[in-house]
């Protein structure tokens, strides 16, 4: 077999590509925090998740959605935990 070692420029290209892809994935996974009065661009809601707590208190809710440009985004905002409405908290 004929094997060649990759030179430094090729290694830099692959490392840069990996870094670029990981930054893009990281950017999609970090939710932005909603601020009152912010204009929202939501075309379709994909999912909503809320952390569980057995106590009545404000908790974070994450909504994943698609905006008008087709990008998947995440939004974080505060809600009262589910036990607040059940009367058990």
Backbone bond lengths (Angstrom), bond angles and torsions (degrees), N, CA, C in turn:
res aa  C-N    CA-C-N  psi(-1)  N-CA   C-N-CA  omega(-1)  CA-C   N-CA-C  phi
1 X - - - 1.442 - - 1.516 110.12 -
2 X 1.293 114.68 148.94 1.449 119.84 178.38 1.528 108.03 -108.41
3 X 1.321 116.25 108.68 1.463 119.47 -179.36 1.517 109.64 -112.66
4 X 1.313 114.71 137.04 1.457 120.59 178.51 1.517 108.53 -116.61
5 X 1.295 115.68 145.08 1.457 120.11 175.02 1.522 108.09 -85.46
6 X 1.334 114.37 141.79 1.456 118.87 177.68 1.515 109.33 -76.53
7 X 1.304 115.78 134.23 1.460 120.40 179.62 1.520 111.07 -77.67
8 X 1.331 116.68 168.13 1.469 121.61 -179.28 1.524 114.45 -54.50
9 X 1.361 120.25 -41.12 1.474 118.21 -179.73 1.528 113.10 -61.56
10 X 1.314 117.56 -37.83 1.459 120.84 179.72 1.526 109.85 -67.91
11 X 1.314 117.50 -40.57 1.462 121.34 178.30 1.527 110.91 -62.85
12 X 1.317 116.80 -39.36 1.462 120.85 179.38 1.526 110.33 -65.80
13 X 1.318 117.23 -40.18 1.466 120.95 178.98 1.522 110.00 -62.49
14 X 1.322 117.72 -46.87 1.465 120.44 179.84 1.525 111.73 -65.17
15 X 1.320 117.22 -39.88 1.466 120.72 178.46 1.522 110.72 -64.82
16 X 1.325 116.92 -41.85 1.466 121.01 179.02 1.517 111.31 -64.86
17 X 1.330 116.97 -41.28 1.459 120.94 178.70 1.520 110.44 -63.39
18 X 1.317 117.71 -42.79 1.466 121.25 177.67 1.514 111.97 -62.54
19 X 1.318 117.21 -41.64 1.460 121.57 178.30 1.520 111.01 -64.54
20 X 1.321 117.32 -42.37 1.458 121.95 179.31 1.523 110.84 -62.67
21 X 1.305 117.33 -45.10 1.461 120.82 179.89 1.518 111.80 -66.14
22 X 1.331 117.57 -39.15 1.464 119.37 179.48 1.525 111.10 -68.71
23 X 1.316 118.52 -34.55 1.471 121.06 177.33 1.513 110.70 -67.31
24 X 1.327 117.51 -39.01 1.454 121.23 178.53 1.519 110.50 -64.46
25 X 1.315 117.70 -44.08 1.462 121.07 178.96 1.520 110.47 -65.77
26 X 1.322 117.04 -38.42 1.452 120.84 178.98 1.523 110.98 -65.71
27 X 1.323 116.83 -40.19 1.456 120.89 179.45 1.519 112.65 -61.38
28 X 1.314 117.37 -35.81 1.462 120.33 179.50 1.518 111.66 -74.53
29 X 1.324 117.40 -29.18 1.452 119.13 -174.06 1.536 113.46 -84.63
30 X 1.320 118.32 -17.80 1.455 120.65 -179.53 1.531 110.23 -88.08
31 X 1.317 116.90 118.39 1.468 118.30 -179.85 1.524 111.55 -76.30
32 X 1.327 115.04 148.47 1.456 118.86 172.27 1.517 107.56 -87.88
33 X 1.310 116.99 148.65 1.462 121.55 -178.52 1.527 108.91 -90.02
34 X 1.321 115.85 127.02 1.459 121.14 -179.91 1.522 110.32 -68.20
35 X 1.308 115.61 136.34 1.463 122.18 173.58 1.522 107.13 -117.53
36 X 1.308 117.02 137.28 1.448 122.37 -176.28 1.528 110.63 -52.41
37 X 1.321 116.04 131.01 1.456 122.29 178.19 1.520 114.31 88.96
38 X 1.343 117.94 -3.19 1.460 120.58 -179.59 1.532 110.13 -66.31
39 X 1.326 116.17 141.05 1.468 121.36 176.70 1.523 107.86 -79.52
40 X 1.325 116.05 126.55 1.460 120.89 -178.65 1.520 110.34 -105.11
41 X 1.317 116.35 141.56 1.462 123.64 179.10 1.527 107.69 -117.14
42 X 1.329 116.22 80.94 1.463 121.46 -175.41 1.522 108.98 -116.17
43 X 1.335 116.37 119.14 1.455 121.56 176.95 1.524 110.01 -96.01
44 X 1.336 115.91 -42.87 1.464 120.27 -177.60 1.527 109.84 -147.29
45 X 1.327 116.62 129.86 1.462 121.64 175.71 1.523 108.18 -84.74
46 X 1.326 116.29 128.25 1.466 121.64 -179.90 1.524 112.00 -93.78
47 X 1.336 116.48 -42.98 1.459 119.87 -179.24 1.518 110.23 -162.19
48 X 1.326 114.55 158.95 1.459 121.54 174.57 1.517 107.00 -136.88
49 X 1.323 116.46 132.54 1.461 120.11 179.63 1.520 109.32 -135.74
50 X 1.326 114.58 145.15 1.461 121.62 -179.06 1.518 108.32 -133.87
51 X 1.312 116.02 136.96 1.463 119.15 176.74 1.529 109.09 -67.89
52 X 1.323 116.72 144.48 1.464 121.41 -179.13 1.522 110.01 -89.52
53 X 1.325 114.97 140.22 1.461 121.30 170.74 1.530 107.61 -147.03
54 X 1.328 118.17 140.44 1.460 120.42 178.88 1.531 112.87 -80.36
55 X 1.337 116.94 3.17 1.461 122.57 -177.07 1.525 109.28 -113.26
56 X 1.330 116.50 144.61 1.458 121.29 175.81 1.529 108.81 -75.70
57 X 1.336 115.74 109.29 1.464 121.22 -179.99 1.525 109.25 -163.41
58 X 1.342 118.58 164.23 1.464 120.77 175.33 1.530 110.90 -68.02
59 X 1.333 115.90 137.67 1.466 122.24 179.09 1.528 108.69 -135.34
60 X 1.326 115.88 164.20 1.466 121.05 177.09 1.519 110.75 -82.23
61 X 1.323 115.81 139.32 1.466 121.77 171.23 1.522 106.16 -121.36
62 X 1.323 116.42 136.30 1.462 122.17 178.56 1.525 108.26 -111.69
63 X 1.328 115.74 126.03 1.456 121.00 176.32 1.526 107.75 -114.06
64 X 1.330 116.13 123.67 1.461 121.35 174.57 1.516 106.89 -99.07
65 X 1.329 116.14 135.25 1.455 120.58 -175.21 1.520 111.19 -150.24
66 X 1.318 114.98 169.29 1.464 122.20 174.82 1.516 107.52 -109.61
67 X 1.345 116.31 132.32 1.463 119.95 179.01 1.530 110.07 -92.26
68 X 1.329 116.94 -178.87 1.463 121.16 -174.65 1.529 113.26 -68.13
69 X 1.329 117.95 -16.03 1.467 120.27 176.27 1.527 111.90 -90.76
70 X 1.350 116.54 -0.81 1.457 120.51 178.33 1.518 114.17 90.40
71 X 1.317 118.04 2.52 1.464 121.18 -179.65 1.522 110.68 -83.90
72 X 1.326 115.62 143.28 1.457 121.33 175.11 1.521 108.05 -84.35
73 X 1.315 115.84 129.32 1.458 122.32 -178.02 1.522 109.34 -128.95
74 X 1.325 116.27 167.64 1.463 122.01 175.90 1.521 108.40 -134.74
75 X 1.317 115.38 140.37 1.456 122.50 -178.71 1.518 108.73 -127.86
76 X 1.333 116.25 132.85 1.462 121.15 178.77 1.522 108.63 -110.26
77 X 1.335 115.89 133.36 1.460 120.21 175.90 1.516 109.16 -148.56
78 X 1.330 116.58 167.06 1.460 122.13 -174.62 1.527 110.18 -98.31
79 X 1.342 115.57 139.54 1.470 123.67 174.67 1.525 107.57 -139.42
80 X 1.329 115.83 165.36 1.461 119.45 172.64 1.521 108.52 -79.43
81 X 1.321 117.10 143.05 1.466 120.64 -179.97 1.527 110.62 -62.09
82 X 1.316 115.65 158.41 1.460 121.86 -174.96 1.528 112.66 -60.58
83 X 1.312 118.22 -31.01 1.468 119.75 -177.86 1.524 112.29 -68.21
84 X 1.327 117.70 -18.83 1.467 120.36 178.80 1.532 110.80 -63.58
85 X 1.326 117.13 -37.71 1.466 120.20 -178.32 1.528 112.59 -85.51
86 X 1.340 116.52 -14.25 1.463 119.07 -179.58 1.527 112.56 -89.14
87 X 1.331 117.10 -12.60 1.453 120.93 179.40 1.516 114.45 81.90
88 X 1.343 116.87 9.45 1.471 119.95 -178.39 1.517 112.26 -99.26
89 X 1.318 118.92 -6.47 1.456 120.81 -173.05 1.473 112.38 -92.57
